[in-house]
Amino acid sequence: SWTSHGHPPSTNPPFPTVVSNTPALALNSAGRLESFVAGTNTELWHIWQTAPNQGWSGWLSHGSPPGFNIFGP
């Protein structure tokens, strides 16, 4: 069933990080789901299952490359 995992934490308080596109979801080679989303803070965020059909990690930011705009020009 569907479960909310909230949204990525704010890296620039007091402004929340908002997911600005559709999440990408995939099954990894270990049988766990992984999801990636872009935040309005231009960071790439990641959350994953800790084991197949089990709990989920917390949100992890992969940052954004210097000078790169994840949303295009």
RAQUI-V298716 format. One record per pair of residues at least 12 apart in sequence whose ideal C-beta (glycine too) atoms are under 7 Angstrom apart, sorted by sequence separation. I is the first residue (numbers start at 1). J is the second residue. D is the distance in whole Angstrom. If there is no record, write none. Layout:
i = (I & I)
j = (J & J)
d = (D & D)
This chain:
i = (7 & 23 & 24 & 34 & 35 & 47 & 23 & 23 & 34 & 45 & 46 & 33 & 45 & 21 & 32 & 33 & 45 & 46 & 21 & 32 & 19 & 20 & 43 & 44 & 20 & 32 & 43 & 19 & 20 & 32 & 43 & 44 & 18 & 31 & 43 & 17 & 18 & 42 & 17 & 17 & 44 & 42 & 42 & 12 & 11 & 8 & 11 & 38 & 8 & 5 & 9 & 11 & 5 & 8 & 8)
j = (19 & 35 & 36 & 46 & 47 & 59 & 36 & 37 & 48 & 59 & 60 & 48 & 60 & 37 & 48 & 49 & 61 & 62 & 38 & 49 & 37 & 38 & 61 & 62 & 39 & 51 & 62 & 39 & 40 & 52 & 63 & 64 & 39 & 52 & 64 & 39 & 40 & 64 & 40 & 41 & 70 & 69 & 70 & 41 & 41 & 39 & 43 & 70 & 45 & 47 & 59 & 61 & 56 & 59 & 61)
d = (6 & 5 & 5 & 7 & 5 & 5 & 7 & 5 & 4 & 5 & 5 & 7 & 7 & 7 & 6 & 5 & 6 & 6 & 5 & 4 & 5 & 6 & 5 & 4 & 7 & 7 & 7 & 6 & 5 & 6 & 6 & 7 & 7 & 4 & 5 & 4 & 5 & 4 & 7 & 5 & 7 & 6 & 5 & 6 & 6 & 5 & 7 & 5 & 4 & 6 & 6 & 6 & 6 & 4 & 7)
